[in-house]
Amino acid sequence: MFRGKKEACKPKTTIPTVKHGGGSIMLWGSFAAGGTGALHKIDGIMRQENYVDILKQHLKTVRELKLGRKWVFQMDNDPKHTSKVVAKWLKDNKVKVLEWPSQSPDLNPTDNLWAELKKCVQARRPTNLTQLHQLCQGEWAKIHPTYFGKLVEGYPKRLTQVKPFKGNATKY
């Protein structure tokens, strides 16, 4: 691609690169026992208003996951997720949200999913942020539905493990 002197450093004429493990993107994703839902790249700093926009755009993918009417939405206690703006939107849109205890990362099967996605993407060795995003999308779509089924089926076991450990780390 040819660039003039004045365009040499403009973001639209450059491709960000990933060097020495540097560079990252922020993603929001949804899944159910049957497979993946949306994977959304977050540009800039995530704010509560951005989160509502993501929910508006992507919670309709629940229909594609064939969950029926009795599904429950799970998210952690990130302040953006629990803000009044988000809580109002969820209530107004009749989205049932799983109660989430504070300080309980062991309960979140999404952490396992992010680790799996990261492992798959790193194996492909992206060289720039554009390629990183493309690989994330591709690998997200490739994760086998049985993996999600195992994450969801193992959830009751996670719940029973947390109580005796009194909030301390478990094997999950």
C-alpha positions in Angstrom: 0.0 0.0 0.0 1.4 3.4 -1.0 1.1 6.2 1.5 2.0 9.9 1.2 4.2 11.6 3.8 1.2 13.1 5.5 -0.6 9.8 5.7 2.4 7.7 6.9 1.4 7.6 10.6 -2.4 7.8 10.4 -4.2 4.9 12.0 -6.2 4.1 8.9 -3.1 3.6 6.8 -1.2 1.5 9.4 -1.6 -2.0 10.7 -0.9 -2.4 14.4 1.6 -5.3 15.1 2.0 -7.7 18.0 5.6 -7.8 19.2 7.0 -10.0 22.0 3.5 -11.0 23.3 2.3 -7.4 23.3 -1.0 -6.1 22.0 -4.4 -7.3 23.0 -8.0 -6.9 22.2 -11.0 -6.9 24.5 -13.9 -9.3 23.7 -17.4 -10.0 24.9 -18.8 -13.4 24.1 -21.9 -15.5 24.8 -22.4 -19.2 24.8 -24.7 -21.9 26.0 -24.5 -25.7 26.4 -25.2 -26.0 22.6 -22.4 -23.8 21.4 -21.3 -20.2 20.8 -23.3 -17.1 20.5 -21.9 -13.7 19.5 -18.3 -12.6 19.9 -18.0 -8.9 20.0 -14.8 -6.8 19.9 -14.8 -3.8 22.2 -13.1 -0.8 20.9 -11.6 1.7 23.4 -12.6 1.7 27.1 -15.6 -0.3 28.1 -18.2 1.8 29.9 -21.6 0.8 31.2 -23.3 2.5 28.2 -21.1 0.4 25.9 -22.2 -2.7 27.8 -25.9 -1.9 27.3 -25.2 -1.4 23.6 -23.6 -4.9 23.4 -26.5 -6.5 25.3 -29.0 -4.8 23.0 -27.1 -6.0 19.9 -26.2 -9.5 21.0 -28.7 -10.9 23.5 -31.0 -11.7 20.6 -28.5 -14.4 19.7 -30.1 -16.4 22.5 -32.7 -17.4 19.9 -29.9 -18.9 17.8 -28.7 -20.9 20.7 -32.2 -22.5 21.0 -32.6 -22.0 24.7 -36.3 -21.4 24.8 -37.9 -19.0 27.2 -36.4 -20.2 30.5 -32.8 -19.2 30.1 -30.8 -17.2 32.7 -28.1 -14.7 31.8 -24.8 -14.9 33.7 -22.3 -12.2 34.2 -19.8 -11.4 36.9 -19.8 -8.5 39.3 -17.8 -6.1 37.3 -19.0 -2.6 38.2 -20.0 -2.0 34.5 -22.2 -5.1 34.6 -23.9 -4.2 37.9 -24.4 -0.5 37.3 -27.9 1.1 37.6 -28.0 1.7 33.8 -27.3 -2.0 33.0 -29.6 -3.2 35.8 -32.5 -1.0 34.5 -32.0 -2.2 30.9 -32.0 -5.9 32.0 -35.1 -5.4 34.1 -36.9 -3.4 31.4 -36.1 -6.2 28.9 -37.1 -9.0 31.3 -33.7 -10.6 31.3 -33.4 -13.0 34.2 -29.9 -12.7 35.7 -28.1 -15.3 37.8 -27.3 -14.0 41.2 -23.6 -13.7 41.5 -21.6 -13.8 44.7 -18.8 -11.3 45.0 -15.2 -12.5 44.8 -16.0 -15.8 43.2 -14.0 -16.3 40.0 -14.2 -20.0 40.5 -17.8 -20.0 39.5 -17.3 -18.5 36.1 -17.1 -21.1 33.3 -16.4 -18.2 30.9 -12.9 -18.0 32.4 -12.3 -21.6 31.1 -13.7 -20.6 27.7 -11.4 -17.6 27.4 -8.4 -19.7 28.4 -9.3 -22.2 25.6 -9.8 -19.5 23.0 -6.4 -17.9 24.0 -4.6 -21.3 23.7 -6.1 -21.9 20.2 -5.3 -18.4 19.0 -1.8 -18.3 20.4 -1.0 -21.6 18.6 -1.7 -19.7 15.4 0.8 -17.0 16.3 -1.0 -13.7 15.1 1.4 -11.0 14.0 -0.9 -8.0 14.3 -4.0 -6.9 16.0 -6.2 -7.2 12.9 -5.0 -10.8 12.5 -5.5 -11.4 16.2 -9.2 -10.4 16.0 -9.7 -12.5 12.9 -8.2 -15.5 14.5 -10.3 -15.0 17.6 -13.4 -15.0 15.5 -12.3 -18.1 13.6 -11.3 -20.1 16.6 -14.4 -19.1 18.5 -16.5 -20.6 15.7 -14.4 -23.8 15.7 -14.8 -24.7 19.4 -16.8 -27.9 19.5 -20.3 -27.7 21.1 -19.4 -30.6 23.4 -16.9 -28.3 25.1 -19.7 -25.8 26.0 -21.9 -28.7 27.1 -19.2 -29.8 29.5 -18.8 -26.3 30.9 -22.5 -26.0 31.5 -23.0 -29.5 32.9 -20.1 -29.0 35.3 -21.6 -25.9 36.7 -23.5 -27.6 39.6 -20.3 -29.2 40.7 -18.6 -25.8 40.8 -21.3 -24.5 43.0 -21.0 -27.4 45.5 -17.2 -26.9 45.6 -17.3 -23.2 46.4 -19.2 -23.4 49.7 -16.9 -25.7 51.7 -13.9 -23.7 50.5 -15.5 -20.5 52.0 -14.6 -18.3 49.0 -11.1 -19.6 48.7 -9.7 -21.0 45.5 -11.0 -24.4 44.3 -9.7 -26.7 41.5 -11.8 -24.7 39.0 
